């Protein structure tokens, strides 16, 4: 055994987590920016950010499946299972970091504290979601088309 399957699983898990981070992160950051810019409460901002994280993550998960010619219903089921767990874990980690890192939720959009907190949250989301994607890849549930 050369170890290639394990390396392939690590690569695929990393790729899937980066893909998840892109959609989830875009939605998360957009939601936080919108919430802070509009002066929403911390809870309303987090609800908006998590909602957009799921929407962006699911949409970015659907695009390659739809382009590959899969039916909408099959693609939606695949994305709900494969992306749903990964996004849920990623969003949870990101929100916990945003809430428990002092000053992030009250910092202005031009503040280094705000953007440092966002970077820290996205990093935590990646670290938390990677093992989930590793497990999903190992079970044959998670794969990239």
C-alpha positions in Angstrom: 0.0 0.0 0.0 1.5 3.3 -1.1 -0.6 5.6 1.0 -2.0 7.3 -2.0 -5.7 6.7 -1.0 -5.0 8.4 2.3 -3.3 11.3 0.6 -6.2 11.5 -1.9 -8.6 11.6 1.0 -6.7 14.3 2.7 -6.5 16.4 -0.5 -10.2 15.9 -1.2 -11.2 16.7 2.4 -9.1 19.9 2.2 -10.5 20.8 -1.2 -14.1 20.3 0.1 -13.4 22.3 3.2 -11.9 25.2 1.2 -15.0 25.0 -1.0 -17.2 25.1 2.0 -15.2 28.0 3.5 -15.6 30.0 0.3 -19.4 29.9 0.3 -19.9 29.8 4.0 -17.2 32.5 4.6 -18.6 34.8 1.9 -22.1 34.6 3.4 -20.8 34.9 7.0 -18.7 38.0 6.3 -21.4 39.6 4.2 -23.9 39.0 7.0 -21.6 40.5 9.6 -20.7 43.5 7.5 -24.4 44.2 6.7 -25.4 43.7 10.3 -22.7 46.0 11.6 -23.3 48.6 8.9 -27.0 48.7 9.7 -26.4 48.8 13.4 -28.3 45.5 14.1 -28.1 43.8 17.4 -25.4 41.2 17.9 -28.1 38.4 17.8 -29.8 39.8 14.6 -26.3 40.2 13.0 -25.4 36.6 13.8 -28.7 35.2 12.5 -28.2 37.1 9.3 -24.6 36.0 9.0 -25.4 32.3 9.6 -28.4 32.4 7.2 -26.3 33.9 4.5 -23.5 31.4 5.2 -25.9 28.6 4.6 -27.4 30.2 1.5 -24.1 31.0 -0.1 -22.7 27.6 0.8 -25.6 25.7 -0.6 -25.7 27.8 -3.8 -21.9 27.3 -4.4 -22.5 23.5 -3.8 -25.3 23.4 -6.3 -23.5 25.2 -9.1 -21.0 22.4 -10.1 -23.7 19.7 -9.8 -26.1 21.6 -12.0 -23.3 22.3 -14.5 -22.6 18.6 -14.6 -26.1 17.9 -15.7 -27.6 16.5 -12.5 -31.3 17.0 -11.8 -32.2 19.8 -9.4 -33.8 17.4 -6.9 -30.8 15.1 -6.8 -28.4 18.1 -6.6 -30.4 19.6 -3.7 -30.4 16.3 -1.8 -26.7 15.9 -2.3 -25.9 19.4 -1.2 -28.2 19.2 1.8 -26.4 16.1 3.1 -22.8 16.8 1.9 -22.7 20.6 2.5 -25.2 20.8 5.4 -23.2 19.1 8.1 -20.0 20.8 7.0 -21.6 24.2 7.0 -23.3 23.7 10.3 -20.0 22.8 12.0 -18.2 25.7 10.2 -20.8 28.2 11.1 -20.9 27.1 14.8 -17.1 27.6 15.1 -17.2 30.9 13.4 -20.0 32.3 15.5 -18.4 31.1 18.7 -15.2 32.9 17.8 -17.0 36.1 16.7 -19.0 36.2 19.9 -16.3 35.3 22.4 -13.4 37.3 20.8 -13.5 40.6 22.7 -14.6 43.6 20.6 -15.3 41.9 17.3 -19.1 42.3 17.4 -18.9 45.9 18.5 -16.0 47.0 16.3 -16.6 49.2 13.3 -16.1 47.9 9.7 -12.8 49.8 9.4 -11.4 48.4 12.6 -8.5 46.0 12.6 -10.2 44.2 15.5 -13.3 43.5 13.3 -11.2 42.1 10.4 -8.8 40.2 12.7 -11.9 38.6 14.3 -13.3 37.7 10.9 -10.0 36.1 9.9 -9.8 34.2 13.3 -13.4 33.0 12.9 -12.9 31.8 9.3 -9.7 29.9 10.4 -11.6 28.3 13.3 -14.4 27.4 10.9 -11.9 25.7 8.6 -10.2 23.8 11.4 -13.6 22.6 12.8 -15.1 21.5 9.5 -12.0 19.7 8.0 -12.5 16.5 10.1 -16.2 16.5 9.2 -15.3 16.6 5.5 -12.6 13.9 6.1 -15.2 11.7 7.6 -17.8 12.5 4.8 -15.2 11.7 2.1 -14.3 8.4 3.9 -18.0 7.5 3.9 -18.3 8.3 0.2 -20.8 11.1 1.0 -18.7 14.1 0.2 -17.0 14.5 -3.1 -16.4 17.2 -5.6 -17.7 17.0 -9.2 
